[in-house]
Amino acid sequence: MNIIEICNELNIKAKSYNIGQLQRLRAKIKDISRPKTLNIFSDQTINEDWAFHSGGRTELQFNIGTEKEGFRYGLALSLQLSRTLPDISGFEIKILRFNEYLLANTHDLENIKMWVHSSSGRSEIKEISEINLTHFQEGNFIFFGLLCDAGSIDYDHVLKTFDQLLPIYEYVESNASLKESILSKSTCFTFSGFSESKKLNGTYSSPAKKFEVKFKHNELQLKLCQLLSNKYGVENVGDECLTKFGTRVDAVIKNTEGFIFYEIKTNSTLKLCIREALGQLLEYGYWDSDVVPKKLVVVGEHPVNEMAIKYLDKLRDEFSLPIYYQRVCINDNSLSKMY
């Protein structure tokens, strides 16, 4: 069968799957009064060797196509420039949200593979992982999905895989918050030393201009670990420490009294930093945890204020939650006391 016939078959069978509601979901996310089509694929998005969902040129797209090993199906980010996509800067937030979703839902996607087509050829096919700066280049085609024999396509399996990937699309393309997920319990908390080889910035180019991508989180994380090492000793400081659920704690102190967990946030206000970090820290510390930290610390660049101090005091005094805030100041190389 050719791509057109495959798309027609998928459009018909999709009515029995969640992916059949894709265009209605798109209309809701994009605030479109009425979708142009209810099919996954349309004539405008079907080509000789590949196809993507109708309206998906500038989105995380449901994509099918031919590879040298067979037929691919899954999600893709196409960073190839066109009249519809004059530069790739709009994909930066999509990549950040993709990575955020993946971090929280690794176990649910462990069957999904990943590969990248670039000017130098195709990368190896490997386990799904975060999109990094080397992937984020004009012309690249980043794919997440599966391969099968092009001569024996299981349409139901393709649509079930689309259903599995639909929550990623919804999260990346909308302002939805992360939903609670059931994560693996196969490992335990792992303390590991911190690395100073973090990438702090990078660049990519478009025909119009050059963009600089700053990794503020990495910069704060490196500075925090350096300052903590000065106080506690480098052997007692870890970063990206793996929990039993597959998530990672930004920084950890290990001493004779126990552990201190740190979560770094780069939000625009102090209140948002505390709000965003609080749920993660509580999960790291108390969600069936095999290691209960003695302190949970939110880290940001904002100076503390009286309202935040009162709020943190209340959490400790009335709810017995060992929540604190510390400020990292890059400019004067300092770490505030715990508030």
C-alpha positions in Angstrom: 0.0 0.0 0.0 1.2 3.6 -0.6 1.1 6.4 1.9 -2.2 7.7 0.7 -3.9 4.4 1.1 -2.3 4.0 4.6 -3.5 7.4 5.7 -7.0 6.6 4.4 -7.1 3.4 6.4 -5.8 5.1 9.5 -8.4 7.9 9.2 -11.2 5.3 9.0 -10.0 3.1 11.8 -9.2 6.1 14.1 -12.8 6.6 14.9 -12.5 3.8 17.4 -9.5 5.3 19.2 -8.7 8.5 21.2 -6.5 9.7 18.4 -9.7 10.0 16.4 -10.5 13.1 18.5 -7.2 14.8 17.6 -8.7 17.5 15.4 -11.3 18.4 18.1 -8.5 18.5 20.6 -6.5 20.8 18.3 -9.5 23.1 17.9 -9.8 23.4 21.7 -6.1 24.0 22.2 -5.8 26.5 19.4 -9.2 28.1 20.1 -10.5 27.3 16.7 -14.3 27.4 16.4 -14.5 24.5 14.0 -11.8 22.2 12.7 -11.3 22.0 8.9 -11.4 18.2 9.0 -12.0 15.5 11.6 -9.5 13.2 9.9 -6.0 12.8 11.3 -4.4 13.2 7.8 -5.6 15.4 5.0 -4.6 15.8 1.3 -2.5 18.8 2.1 -0.3 16.8 4.6 0.2 13.6 2.7 3.3 13.2 0.6 4.8 10.4 -1.4 6.9 8.9 1.4 5.5 10.5 4.5 2.5 12.3 6.1 1.8 14.3 9.2 -1.5 15.3 10.9 -3.6 18.0 9.4 -2.4 21.4 10.8 0.7 19.9 12.2 3.5 21.7 10.2 4.4 23.9 13.2 3.4 21.5 15.9 4.6 18.3 17.5 3.2 16.2 14.8 1.8 12.7 14.4 3.9 11.4 11.6 4.2 8.3 9.4 6.7 7.5 6.7 9.1 5.1 5.2 12.6 4.4 6.6 15.2 2.0 5.2 14.2 -0.5 7.9 10.4 -0.2 7.2 7.4 1.9 8.2 7.7 4.5 11.0 4.8 5.8 13.1 4.8 8.2 16.0 5.5 11.8 16.8 8.0 14.2 15.2 9.4 17.7 15.4 10.3 18.9 11.9 12.8 21.7 12.0 13.0 22.0 8.3 12.3 25.6 7.2 9.4 26.5 4.9 7.0 29.3 4.2 4.9 28.1 7.1 8.0 27.8 9.3 10.4 30.7 8.6 12.5 30.0 11.7 12.6 27.4 14.5 12.5 29.7 17.5 8.9 28.8 18.2 9.9 25.2 18.9 12.0 26.1 21.9 9.1 26.1 24.3 7.8 22.9 22.8 11.1 21.2 23.4 11.2 22.4 27.0 7.7 21.1 27.6 8.5 17.8 25.8 11.5 17.3 28.1 9.4 18.2 31.2 6.7 15.6 30.2 9.3 12.9 29.5 11.0 13.4 32.8 7.8 12.8 34.7 6.5 9.9 32.5 9.6 8.0 31.5 8.2 4.6 32.5 5.1 5.1 30.4 7.2 5.6 27.3 9.9 3.0 27.7 8.9 1.1 24.6 9.2 4.2 22.4 12.4 4.7 20.3 14.0 7.9 19.1 16.1 9.0 16.1 17.2 12.2 14.3 17.6 12.9 10.6 20.1 15.7 10.0 22.4 17.0 7.2 24.9 14.3 8.2 22.5 11.5 7.9 20.3 9.6 10.4 21.3 8.9 14.0 21.2 5.5 15.6 17.8 4.3 16.8 17.9 4.4 20.6 15.6 4.6 23.6 13.6 7.8 23.9 15.4 10.6 25.7 15.3 14.4 26.2 15.8 16.6 23.2 19.2 18.4 23.6 20.9 21.3 22.0 22.6 19.2 19.3 19.2 18.0 18.1 17.8 21.6 18.0 19.2 22.6 14.6 17.6 23.9 11.5 16.7 21.1 9.0 16.7 18.4 11.6 13.8 15.9 11.8 13.4 14.5 15.3 11.3 11.3 15.6 9.8 9.4 18.5 8.0 6.2 17.8 8.3 2.7 16.3 9.1 0.8 13.2 7.4 -2.1 11.5 7.7 -4.1 8.3 6.2 -1.9 5.6 4.6 -5.0 4.0 2.6 -6.0 7.1 1.4 -2.8 8.9 -0.8 -3.4 12.0 -3.1 -0.4 11.8 -4.6 -1.1 15.2 -1.1 -1.1 16.7 -0.3 2.2 14.9 -3.4 3.8 16.4 -2.8 2.4 19.9 0.7 3.9 19.7 -0.8 7.3 18.7 -3.2 7.0 21.7 -0.2 6.3 23.9 1.6 9.5 22.5 -1.5 11.7 22.5 -0.9 13.0 26.1 2.5 14.2 25.1 1.0 16.2 22.1 -1.6 17.7 24.4 0.9 18.8 27.0 3.4 20.2 24.5 0.9 22.1 22.5 -1.2 23.4 25.3 -0.8 25.2 28.7 -1.9 22.1 30.5 -0.2 21.1 33.7 1.5 17.8 34.3 -0.9 15.1 35.4 0.0 12.6 38.1 1.6 9.5 36.6 2.4 6.0 37.8 6.1 5.6 37.6 8.5 2.7 37.9 9.3 1.4 41.4 12.2 -0.9 40.2 15.0 1.2 41.6 16.0 3.0 44.8 17.2 6.5 45.5 20.8 6.9 44.2 23.2 9.5 45.5 25.9 10.5 43.0 28.5 13.3 42.8 27.9 16.4 40.8 29.4 17.3 37.4 30.9 20.6 36.5 30.7 19.9 32.8 27.3 21.4 32.3 26.4 23.3 29.1 25.4 26.9 30.0 24.6 28.3 26.6 24.5 27.5 22.9 23.4 29.0 19.6 21.5 28.1 16.5 21.0 30.1 13.3 18.1 30.9 11.0 18.2 32.9 7.7 17.0 36.0 9.6 19.0 36.0 12.8 21.0 34.0 15.3 19.4 33.0 18.6 21.1 32.3 21.9 19.8 29.6 24.1 20.8 30.1 27.7 20.6 27.2 30.1 19.8 29.2 33.2 18.8 26.2 35.2 22.2 24.5 34.5 24.0 27.7 35.5 22.2 27.9 38.8 22.7 24.2 39.4 26.4 24.3 38.8 26.8 27.4 41.0 24.7 25.9 43.8 26.7 22.7 43.8 30.0 24.6 43.9 28.9 26.8 46.8 27.5 23.7 48.7 30.8 21.9 48.1 32.7 24.8 49.7 30.6 24.3 52.8 30.0 20.6 53.0 32.8 19.1 51.0 32.6 18.0 47.3 32.2 14.4 48.3 28.9 15.2 50.1 27.3 17.0 47.2 25.4 15.4 44.4 23.3 16.5 41.4 20.7 14.8 39.3 20.3 12.2 42.0 18.0 9.4 40.8 14.9 8.6 42.8 13.2 5.2 42.8 10.6 6.5 40.4 13.0 7.6 37.7 12.9 11.4 38.5 16.0 13.3 39.5 16.7 15.7 42.4 18.5 18.8 41.2 21.0 18.8 44.1 21.5 16.7 47.3 23.6 17.1 50.4 24.6 13.9 52.2 25.9 14.1 55.8 25.8 12.2 59.1 22.3 13.6 59.9 20.8 12.6 56.5 20.0 14.2 53.2 18.9 17.7 52.1 17.1 17.9 48.8 17.3 21.0 46.6 14.9 21.9 43.7 16.0 24.8 41.4 13.4 27.0 39.8 14.0 29.9 37.3 10.4 31.3 37.2 9.8 35.0 36.9 8.8 35.5 40.6 9.7 34.2 44.0 6.1 33.0 44.5 6.1 31.0 41.3 9.4 29.4 42.2 8.1 28.2 45.5 4.8 27.0 44.0 6.5 25.1 41.2 9.1 23.5 43.4 6.9 22.6 46.4 5.1 19.7 44.8 8.2 18.1 43.4 10.1 18.3 46.7 7.2 16.8 48.6 7.0 14.0 46.0 10.8 13.3 46.2 10.7 13.3 50.0 7.4 11.5 50.8 5.9 9.6 47.9 6.7 6.1 49.0 10.3 7.3 49.3 13.0 5.0 50.5 15.0 8.1 51.7 13.3 10.8 53.8 15.3 14.1 53.6 15.7 16.2 56.7 15.2 19.4 54.7 13.6 20.3 51.4 15.0 23.5 49.9 13.6 25.6 47.0 16.4 27.5 45.2 16.0 30.5 43.0 17.6 33.8 42.1 15.0 36.0 43.7 15.6 37.7 47.0 13.3 36.5 49.8 10.5 38.8 51.1 8.5 39.0 54.2 5.4 37.2 52.8 7.5 34.3 51.7 9.2 34.0 55.1 5.8 34.0 56.8 4.5 31.3 54.3 7.5 29.1 54.8 7.4 29.5 58.6 3.7 28.5 58.5 4.5 25.3 56.5 7.1 24.3 59.0 5.2 25.3 62.2 1.6 24.2 61.4 2.2 21.4 59.0 5.7 20.2 60.1 7.0 20.3 56.5 10.7 21.0 56.5 10.5 23.5 53.5 13.1 26.3 53.1 14.2 28.8 50.5 17.7 29.8 49.5 18.8 32.3 47.0 21.8 31.7 44.6 23.3 34.9 43.4 25.5 34.4 40.3 26.9 37.9 40.3 28.4 37.9 43.7 29.0 34.2 43.9 26.9 33.8 47.1 24.3 31.5 48.7 21.9 33.0 51.2 20.9 31.4 54.5 17.9 29.1 54.6 14.6 31.0 55.1 
